[in-house]
């Protein structure tokens, strides 16, 4: 009898384990590839969906040079969940922020990523041109529309709880999706002030020469870009209710750049960012965002601290992007970023 009683008690407890895990906010994570129409360049681009799953994750799985904590095509936990779309930086990848995506998914979010055409690791030919500067948010909007129209994913997404996150140019993208408006000619003043910032201004002479071949000044080229900013459609998406911007390219927002932003925004930046100096970027826009929900500086950190800790393969291929200044522990920084992003999105999207 004691044994029978034990198993009668044990079976319900075992059945409760997945429920208890969900109550604690932790689940397994599935990952599946998606194809996304690109309204900017035509054709499609590729991305991934990370989602809560009852299948536990044991370690990581190699996806190219990335070690990703997710199980391919694992079953999904049913029910509508908040969605976050992550936008990578210039020359980045749809797995460039896999750790944040997996973390949010393990805490009950559906997370989508995408490659931005002509501005990803395969092709950066559009960087600095309208098709990227105005096209990126259109591609994020297409990602949201694709998921909400797909029978597999729309059943897992609450269309009233959608957020965006992004790093660098992806941070800029997330701000545009919430209604921010850039002034492209601000690049001119920035490069006059920071001529040694090769990441932003390294091709300034090429742009000037290209403008001269058209019989135009650089100011006139940027004025033309400004005039055609809406070429691909409205960059704002009213479905998006929150933005988490990491070291955003934000030097091109003026005092009225955030007049159209009415949803919560969280800013993160590195104290010693040499690519996007904080005083001309994150610190510049901090007082301009009336809906700012939070801001955090990573002490001593440079720009690339927002990329996940590198696998051995990535550390070999792109060592400059994998090293941090003395006193910066990238793994600890990411643990804090993930916790802050989760808390922000839970509050901003009213997730209980």
N, C-alpha and C positions, 0 to 999 in steps of 0.2 A: 504493500500500500504506500509506503513512503516514496518509493520510486515513481509510482503512478502519479501521486500528488505532485512530485517535483516536475515531471514532464508536462502535466497539465498547467502548472504555473509558468514553466519555462517557455512553452510554445507561444503564449500571448506576449511575453516579454520580448522574444525574438522577433515577433511580427511588429512590435512597436519600435524596434531599433531604427528603421528608416524614417519613421515619423518623428522620433526624437531628434534624429540628425537634421531633419528639415526644420524642426522647431528651433534648433540651435543656429539655423542659417547656413548649414554646411551640406553640400551635396557633392556627388560626382559631377564630372564635366564631360560633355560630348562635344565633338567638333565635326563640322561637315562643310565641304566646299560649296560655294554658290557662284552663279554667273549673274552679272548685273549689267543691264543696258546702260550704255554711255551716251547720254544725249548731247555731249559736247563734241566728241570726235566721231560718233557713230560706232557701230559694233558693240562689243561688250567688254567688260573687265571682270576680274576674278576677285573673290573674297572668301571669307569664312564666317560661319556662325558658330559661336560657342554657346552652350545651353546647359541648364541643370539636368542631370541624369541620375538615375538610381545606381548606375554602374560606377563603382569606386575607381579612383585613379591611383595606380601604383607606380610612382616615379614619373618619368617623362618619356615622350616618344619623339624621335628625330623627324622633323619636317625640314628637309634641307639642312641649313646650318643652325636651325633653332631647335631647342629642347623644350617641347610643349607639354604641359601638364593637362592633357585631355585625351579622351578615347575616341578614335574615329567612328562616326556613325553609331554611337551608343544610343540606346533608347532614351527618349526625353521624358521628363516628369511632366504630366499633363497639366493644363491650366494656364491662363493668361498671366504673363510676367512683364515687368518693365523692360524696355529695350534701350540699349546704349550703342551708338555707332561710333567707332574709333577711326580717326583720320591720321595717317602717318605724315611725317615731315618730308621735305624735299628729298627725292631719291630713296624714299623708304619702302616699306613692304607691308603687305596685309597681315604679316605675322610679326611686324616690328614692335608690337606692344602686346604680345601674346600673354605675358604674365598678368597684366591688368585685366585682359579679357577673360582669362581663366579664373582669376580671383572673383570678379564680379559674377561670373556664371556659377561659381561654387556657392555663391550667396543669393541665388535666386533670380539673376538677371539673364536675359538673352542679350548677347553681345555680337555685333556684326562688324567686320573689318572689310577693307577693300584696297585694291591697288589703284592709285590715281594715274590714269594714262598720261604719258608724256611727262610724268613727274614721279616715277618710281625707280626701283633699282635697275630696271632693264632699259629705261629711256628717260632722260631728263631734258629732252629737247624743247619742252614747253615752258620750262622755268623762266619766270620773268615776263611771260607773255600772257595775254588776256585769257587764252584758253585754259591756263592754269589758275591765274589769279581770280578770275570770275567763274571758271568752270568747276573748281574743286567742290564748292558747296552744292552745285547742281548734281554732282555725282553722289554726294552724301544723300541728297533728297531722293535720288533714283534708288539708292540702296534701301531706304525706308519703304518706298513705294513697292519695290520688288518683294520685300519680305511680307508686307501686308496683303499682297495679291497672291502669294504662294500658299496653296492649301496646307503644305507641311508646316509652314512657319506662322501663318496668321493666327492659327489656333493657340499658339504659344505666346502671343504678344498682346499686351494691353495697349491699344492705339492712343490712349489718353495719358500714357506714362512713357514718354520717349525723351531721351537725352543724347547729347553728343559729347565726345571727348577728343582731344587732339594734342599733338606735340609739334612745336615749331610752326611750320606752314600748316600743319594740321590743327594747331591751336588757333591760328588765324582763320582757318576754315570753319572751325566750330563757332567762332565769334560771328562770322558772316551768316551762318545758318540761323543764329538767334536774332539777326536783324542789324548787325553792325555794318557800317558803310565806310570803305577805305577812300583815301585820297592818294592816288598813285604818284603824284608829283612830289610827295614827301620823300620819296626815294632820293631825289636830287639833293635835298638839304642834308639827309642822313649821310650820304656818301661824301659830301663836302666836309662834314664833321668827323666822319670815321673812315677816311680813305684807306686805312690799313685793314679794314674788315673785309677780307677777301671772300668770305662766304656770301656776303650780300653785295659787295661792290667790286668784286674781282673781275667782273665782265663789263664794268661801266664803260670802258673805252670802246668795247665792241658794240655796245648799244648806241653810243654816240656816233660811231662810224656808220652803223646801219641807218640811223636817223638821217645823217648827212647825205647818204646815197638816195634817200627819199626827198631830199631838199628840205628837211625839217630839223628843228632843234629837238633836243631831248624833251624840253618842256612841251612842245607841240605833240610829240609822240605820246606822252603821258596824258595830255589833254584829249587826244583821240581815244585812248583806252578808256578814259573816264566817261566820255560821251557814249561809248558802246558797252558800258559795264553790264547792262541788262541784256546783252545779245543772246545769252543762253536761257534767259528767264530770271525770275525773281530769286535772288540768292537766299532770302529768308524763308524759313519753313515754320508756319504756325503750329505744326504738330510737335515741334521740339520745345520742351519745357525747361531745359537746363543745359548748361555747358561747363565742362571741366577743361580748362585750357592750361597746358603745360608749356612754359617758355614760349609763349606765342609770338609769332611775327606780328608786331603791333605798332611798329614805328610809323605805319602809314595811316593811322587813325588820328584825325584832328579833334578839336574840342567838341565837335558835334557828331563824331563818329558813332556814338552809342545812344543817340537820341531815340533810335528805333528799337532798342533792346529793353524788353520788359520782363525777362525771365531771369532766374538766379544764375550767376556766373561765379565760378571759383577759379582763382589764379594761382599758379605755382611757377616759381622760377629759381634759377641758380644764382647765388650771390655773385660769382665771378664768371658769368656767362660772357665769353669772348666772341660768340657768333651774333647773339642778339643782346647787346648790353642792356641790362635792366633799366637804367635811367632813361633810355630812349624807347623802351618796349614795355615790359610788364609794369614797371613803376610809373611810366608815362601814362598808361591807361587806367591805372588803379583808381585815381580820383575821378575819372570820367564815367565810370560804370556805376550808375545809381542803384543797380540791382546786385551789386557785389555781395556775395554770400560769405566769402572768405578769401584770404590770401596767405600764402606761405612761401618763405624763402628757404632754400636749402643752403646752409652755411658752406662756404668754400667751394661749392660745386660749379662746374662749367656746364656748357650747354648739353652735353651728351649723357649726363647723368640720368636723363629721363628714358633712355633706351634700357631695356632689361639687361641684367648681368649677362655678359657674353658667354656663349658656349666656346669650347676650345677652337672650333672651326672659325667662328666669327672673330675671336681674339687674334687669330693668325691672319685672317683676310683683311680686317679693318682695325688694326691695333689702336689707331688714334681715337676711334670712337668707343673703344672699350676701356681706355685708361681714365682714371679719375685723379684729381689732385690729392696730395697727402691729406689725410684726415677725413676723407670721404669714403664711406662704406656703401657702395651702390646697392647691395642687397638690403641693408637696413633702410636706406632711403626709399626703396621701392615698397618695402613693407609698410612704411608710413604713408606713402602716396596711395597705395591700395586701400588702406584703412580710411584715409580721408576721402577718397573718391566714393567709397561705399557709403560712408556716413552722409556725404553731400547728396548723392543721388537718392538715397532713401528719404531724406528730408524734402528735397526739392520736388521729387516725384510722388511724394505722399505714399511711400511704401511702408507697410507695417509688418 
